[in-house]
Amino acid sequence: MKKEIRLIKNNSKPKRIIPAVSRSLKILEFLSAGNISRFSEIAGVFSLPANSLSRLLETLSAAGYIAKAGQYYQLVKNMFNSVVINIAHYEILEKNRAAIRKNLKNISERLKLAAGVFVISGNNTMRIFDAYNRGDSAYHFSTVNLEVPMLPAHGFARIFLAYMSEEELGKIIELDLALRSHYKNNLQTEKSGYLKIMSEIKKNGFSIEDREYLPFLTRVTAPVFLKGAGIPLLSLGVIGPPSILEKKKLISRELLKTAGKMSRMINNCL
């Protein structure tokens, strides 16, 4: 039977997404200029000194990355949304593999710096807002629909997931299963799906060169990474009482080690 590539319709809204990406970075710029303690708190979540994060912002601004972050996000989002390969039923045609690998690698390299800082700014701003269950008193945002501007982080998280080892990926899955057990959100179904993914990884291997597996793996694991990193469980609407937030923090603490690796990777790009 002839294999095929499944195309996913792109329902993105660039006019909404691009300003959202810029807003997340501008939050950090604002805090770095006038709210040092809050800025340091955000930096500290990823074991990144405030002065290092400040230098990153300056570098991004000088290179025009803050202004272009939205466009870069849209580029990578379109790429992944256009070709989603389900490894259980589809495979990339041989003649397309080299081109797709080359495109993904080029996009990954181009986005590494801008994407990494957006992940830090978007994820951790949201994490802190969620912990307080309110907007930032110094920077006037409402908690209503606060998660919407932060959602683009998942596209950038995919880039970093491409560089994770099988062991790191497995750890994220374990932590996510533990997190989901608190809410009983189809846990058995989720576990079955994860085990199938890990089986494919062990069977076929997973490296940067094996890009044909990347879209499927990251489509499933990117939300796992965000939730494990302390992002509100958007699918469950959890903004929740302190007891739930504390459980989330306990589970997400281990993932900060992975986040620290991400921060060092960004610093190495400078």
N, C-alpha and C positions, 0 to 999 in steps of 0.2 A: 504494500500500500504506500502510495506516495506521501512522503512527509511534508509538512508545511510549517510556515511561520505564522503564528497568530498575531494579528495586529489589534492593539487596544486603542479605541477611540480616545483622542486627546481632548479632555473636557476642561483643560486648564484655563485660567482667566488671568492673562499676563498683566492687565491693568491693575488688578487687585494684588497680585502676588509681588510684583516688583517693588511697589511702595512698602509692602509688608516686610520684605527683606531689609530694605534700607532703614525702616523704622527700628528693627531690632539692633542694628549696628549703631544707629543714632542714640538709642537708649544708653549704650555703653559710652559713647562719646560724651553725652550729657553727664553721666555719673562720674566719669573720669575728670571732668572739669569742675564739678562742684559737690560731689557726694563721695568723698574718698572712702569712707567706711563701707558704704554699700558696694562701691566698685571693688574694693578689696575682698568683700564677702563673695562676690561673684567669681573673682579670679581664684580665690582660695578653694572653691568647690572643686576645681580641676587642678589643684596643686600648682597653680601658676602664679608667681609673684605679681603684685599689682603693677610694678614698674615694667615687667616684661609684657604684660597685657597692654599697657599704655604704649610701649614701643611698637607692638604689633599694630595697634590702631593707627599710630602715626605713619607706619610703613604702608599700611593699606590705603590710608587717605592720600598719601603722596603719590602712590602708584595708580590711584583712581579706582581701587577695588571696591570701596564702599559704594561709590556711585554706580558701578557696574555689577554689583553683586546680584541684583535682581535679574539682569539679563543673563548672567552666568547660570543662575538657578534655573531659569526658564529653558536654557539650552540643554542642560543635563536632564531636566524633567521630561522634556520632549523626547530625548533619546531613549530613556528607559520606558516611557509610556508607549512609544511607537512599536517597540519590539520586546514583548514579554514572552519568554520561552518556558513552557511547562515541560520540565525534563521527563515527566512521566509519559507524555503523549506526543511531544514535538521535539524536533531537533533543528539546528541551524543547517541550512544547505551548505555543502562543502565549499562551494564557490563564494559564499558570503562570509565565511568564518574570518578570513584574514582581514577583510575590510572592517568588520564589526569590532574585532580585537583592536585594530589600529585606532579606530575612532574612540573606543572606550578608554584606551590608554592615554590618548592625547587629551581627552576631556578631563580625565582624572588628574593628570599632571597640571593642566591649566587651572583647575578649580581648587587644588589642594590648599593653597594658602587662604583664598577668600572663603572657601567652604568651611575650613576648620574654624576660623574666627566666627563665622556665622553660627556654627553649631554651638560654640561656647556662649555667644551672646544670646542667641535665641533660646537654647535649652535652659541655661541657668537663670536667665531673667524669668522665664516661666516657672522654673523650679522654686525660685524665691517668692514670686508672687503667689504661687500655690501654697507654699508653706505658711504664708501669712493670711492666705485666703482674702486678699484685698489687692487693690492697685497700689502702685508706688506713690506715696504721698508727695514725693519731691517731683515726680514726673507724672502728670495727671492723665492716667488711663483708668478706664472703668474695668472692673473684673468681668463685665458682661461681654461675652464673645472674645475674651482675652486670648483664648487658645488659637483663634483663627490666624493672627499674624505670625504665630510661631510654627504653624504646621509645615512651612517650607523646609524646615530643618531636616525632615525625613529624606529629602532628595540628596542632601549633602552627607547625611549619615551613611548613605549607600556607598559613597566613595570610600569612606574609611573602612567599611565592612569588607571591601574588596581586599584590604591589606591585612585582615585578621587571620590568624592561624585557625586550624580546626579546633584546637584546644580552647582558644578564646571564644570561638563561636559556640562551642558546646557549653562553656561556662555561662554565657549570656542566656542560652536556652534554659539551662538549669535554674538560673535565678528568676527568669520570667515565669517558669512553671511554678516556682515557689510563691511568687507574687500573685499569680492568678489563683492559686489555691485559696487565698483569703477571700476571694469573691465568687469562687465556684463558677467560673465562666467557661462552661464546656471544656473543663480541664482534660478529660480523657480524649476528646477529639483533638485538642491542641497537641497533647503529648504524642498521639498517633502520627499527626502530621509532622511534628519535629523529628520523631524517630525515623520517619521515611526520608526526610531531608538528610539527616546524619548518615543514614545507610548509603545514600547516593554519594555523599562526600567520601566516605570510606571506600566505596566501590570504585569510584572514578578518580579520586584525588581532587584536590582543590588548590589551585595556584593562580597567580596573577595571569598566567598564560591561558588558563582554562576559562576564558571569558564567556563561553557559551552557557556556563552555569550561573554566571553572575546575576543576570536580571531576575531569575526565579528565586535564587537564594536571598538576594537583598530585598526583593519585594516582600518576602515573608519575614525576614529578620530585622529590617530597619525599624518597624514599629516596636519590635521586642527591645531593641537597643534604646529607643526613646523612653519607653515605659520603665525600663530597668534603670535608666539614668535619672529617674525621679520626675519625669513628665507626667502630668495628670492622665489617668486612663480615660482618654476621650471617648472610647467606645462604650465605656461603662458610666460615663458622666461623674467620675469620682473627683470631687473637689475636697471633700470630706472632713470629718471631725479629726481632732488631733491624734486620736488613737490610731486611725488608719494611716495618717501621714507619718507617724512614728514607725509603723511597720514598713512603710515604703522606704523610709530612710535607712532602716536596718538592712533591708535587702539590697538597696541601691549602693550602699557603702562599698561593697566589694567591686562594683563596676567602676568606681572612681579610679581604681588602679588602671583599668583600660583607658579611662579618660585621661589619666596622667600621661599615658603613652601617646595619646592623641596630641596632647599639648606639646610634648617633646618633639613630635614629628613636625608640628607647625614651626616651632622654634628653629629646627634644623633647616627649614626652608629660607630663613632670613639670611 
